[in-house]
Every structure is written in C-alpha cells, then in structure tokens.
Amino acid sequence: MIYGIGTDVCDLRRITDTYARRGERFAEKVLGPGELQIFHARRVRSESRGLAFLATRFSAKESFSKAIGLGMRMPMTWRACEILNHPSGQPFVRLHGELAEWFSARQLRAHVTLSDETDYVVSFVVVETETTSP
C-alpha cells in the first residue's frame, strides 16, 4: 500500500551557484558519508558530473522527505538519508540513525528514481508499507 509519493525538480545551475558560494561545506551538509566519497571521486574526473551527482542527491532527498510526510524536520536530515546505487546502477535509499529507526518502526520501503539533463535534475520517490503475508 502506498504511504506517500514525492517528486522534485531542481535547477542544476542553482546547485552549482550554491556550491560556488559555499564550497565543500554545502556538499558536507547535504551528502552522507557514502555519497560524499562518490561526489569527490566524480568531481575529480569531471566537475560537471560531480555537481550533477550533488544535485540529484539534493533533489532525491527533497522527494523522499515529501513522500514520508515530514519535510526537512526531525528525524529527517540531509545526512541521515543517502541515495546510493546498486552495482546495476539502480538507485536506492539508505537511512541512518533516528530516521532509519522511524522508517523501520512504520515498516516502510522506498523506491527512488533520478534523472538529469543539462540544466535540470528530477527525482521521484514512492514509499510503501511493507505487506506481510497472513
């Protein structure tokens, strides 16, 4: 059963401008530890791909916060929610700390998809309740 749906469209230029003003502090505020490693590796190879990664994660976390109905308030925090990828490339949500406990207590499961183009990124998250067989 669907618990919530969230979507977000983000202007990549806005993220690029924010990163230019605030630098690494912005990335460290938005990205969790696993995401931060990927961000740095991608940015070394290509500045634009690194910033697209940051923007897609920003967007996906906005979508996730909408889907769970909390917005950006506790226990939802930027770093407690990571959007990572399986080896196949499929994105998934990894939660930490209080947010992971809150999510698990409600027996929820999240599905996320991301896409980016030259100037925009978009994300879509569906959160469902885990069904148990009788």
Secondary structure as a PSIPRED ss2 file (coil, helix, strand):
# PSIPRED VFORMAT (PSIPRED V4.0)

   1 M C   1.000  0.000  0.000
   2 I E   0.000  0.000  1.000
   3 Y E   0.000  0.000  1.000
   4 G E   0.000  0.000  1.000
   5 I E   0.000  0.000  1.000
   6 G E   0.000  0.000  1.000
   7 T E   0.000  0.000  1.000
   8 D E   0.000  0.000  1.000
   9 V E   0.000  0.000  1.000
  10 C E   0.000  0.000  1.000
  11 D E   0.000  0.000  1.000
  12 L H   0.000  1.000  0.000
  13 R H   0.000  1.000  0.000
  14 R H   0.000  1.000  0.000
  15 I H   0.000  1.000  0.000
  16 T H   0.000  1.000  0.000
  17 D H   0.000  1.000  0.000
  18 T H   0.000  1.000  0.000
  19 Y H   0.000  1.000  0.000
  20 A H   0.000  1.000  0.000
  21 R H   0.000  1.000  0.000
  22 R H   0.000  1.000  0.000
  23 G C   1.000  0.000  0.000
  24 E H   0.000  1.000  0.000
  25 R H   0.000  1.000  0.000
  26 F H   0.000  1.000  0.000
  27 A H   0.000  1.000  0.000
  28 E H   0.000  1.000  0.000
  29 K H   0.000  1.000  0.000
  30 V H   0.000  1.000  0.000
  31 L C   1.000  0.000  0.000
  32 G C   1.000  0.000  0.000
  33 P H   0.000  1.000  0.000
  34 G H   0.000  1.000  0.000
  35 E H   0.000  1.000  0.000
  36 L H   0.000  1.000  0.000
  37 Q H   0.000  1.000  0.000
  38 I H   0.000  1.000  0.000
  39 F H   0.000  1.000  0.000
  40 H H   0.000  1.000  0.000
  41 A H   0.000  1.000  0.000
  42 R H   0.000  1.000  0.000
  43 R H   0.000  1.000  0.000
  44 V H   0.000  1.000  0.000
  45 R H   0.000  1.000  0.000
  46 S C   1.000  0.000  0.000
  47 E H   0.000  1.000  0.000
  48 S H   0.000  1.000  0.000
  49 R H   0.000  1.000  0.000
  50 G H   0.000  1.000  0.000
  51 L H   0.000  1.000  0.000
  52 A H   0.000  1.000  0.000
  53 F H   0.000  1.000  0.000
  54 L H   0.000  1.000  0.000
  55 A H   0.000  1.000  0.000
  56 T H   0.000  1.000  0.000
  57 R H   0.000  1.000  0.000
  58 F H   0.000  1.000  0.000
  59 S H   0.000  1.000  0.000
  60 A H   0.000  1.000  0.000
  61 K H   0.000  1.000  0.000
  62 E H   0.000  1.000  0.000
  63 S H   0.000  1.000  0.000
  64 F H   0.000  1.000  0.000
  65 S H   0.000  1.000  0.000
  66 K H   0.000  1.000  0.000
  67 A H   0.000  1.000  0.000
  68 I C   1.000  0.000  0.000
  69 G C   1.000  0.000  0.000
  70 L C   1.000  0.000  0.000
  71 G C   1.000  0.000  0.000
  72 M C   1.000  0.000  0.000
  73 R C   1.000  0.000  0.000
  74 M C   1.000  0.000  0.000
  75 P C   1.000  0.000  0.000
  76 M C   1.000  0.000  0.000
  77 T C   1.000  0.000  0.000
  78 W C   1.000  0.000  0.000
  79 R C   1.000  0.000  0.000
  80 A C   1.000  0.000  0.000
  81 C E   0.000  0.000  1.000
  82 E E   0.000  0.000  1.000
  83 I E   0.000  0.000  1.000
  84 L E   0.000  0.000  1.000
  85 N E   0.000  0.000  1.000
  86 H C   1.000  0.000  0.000
  87 P C   1.000  0.000  0.000
  88 S C   1.000  0.000  0.000
  89 G C   1.000  0.000  0.000
  90 Q C   1.000  0.000  0.000
  91 P E   0.000  0.000  1.000
  92 F E   0.000  0.000  1.000
  93 V E   0.000  0.000  1.000
  94 R E   0.000  0.000  1.000
  95 L E   0.000  0.000  1.000
  96 H C   1.000  0.000  0.000
  97 G H   0.000  1.000  0.000
  98 E H   0.000  1.000  0.000
  99 L H   0.000  1.000  0.000
 100 A H   0.000  1.000  0.000
 101 E H   0.000  1.000  0.000
 102 W H   0.000  1.000  0.000
 103 F H   0.000  1.000  0.000
 104 S H   0.000  1.000  0.000
 105 A H   0.000  1.000  0.000
 106 R C   1.000  0.000  0.000
 107 Q C   1.000  0.000  0.000
 108 L E   0.000  0.000  1.000
 109 R E   0.000  0.000  1.000
 110 A E   0.000  0.000  1.000
 111 H E   0.000  0.000  1.000
 112 V E   0.000  0.000  1.000
 113 T E   0.000  0.000  1.000
 114 L E   0.000  0.000  1.000
 115 S E   0.000  0.000  1.000
 116 D E   0.000  0.000  1.000
 117 E C   1.000  0.000  0.000
 118 T C   1.000  0.000  0.000
 119 D C   1.000  0.000  0.000
 120 Y E   0.000  0.000  1.000
 121 V E   0.000  0.000  1.000
 122 V E   0.000  0.000  1.000
 123 S E   0.000  0.000  1.000
 124 F E   0.000  0.000  1.000
 125 V E   0.000  0.000  1.000
 126 V E   0.000  0.000  1.000
 127 V E   0.000  0.000  1.000
 128 E E   0.000  0.000  1.000
 129 T E   0.000  0.000  1.000
 130 E C   1.000  0.000  0.000
 131 T C   1.000  0.000  0.000
 132 T C   1.000  0.000  0.000
 133 S C   1.000  0.000  0.000
 134 P C   1.000  0.000  0.000
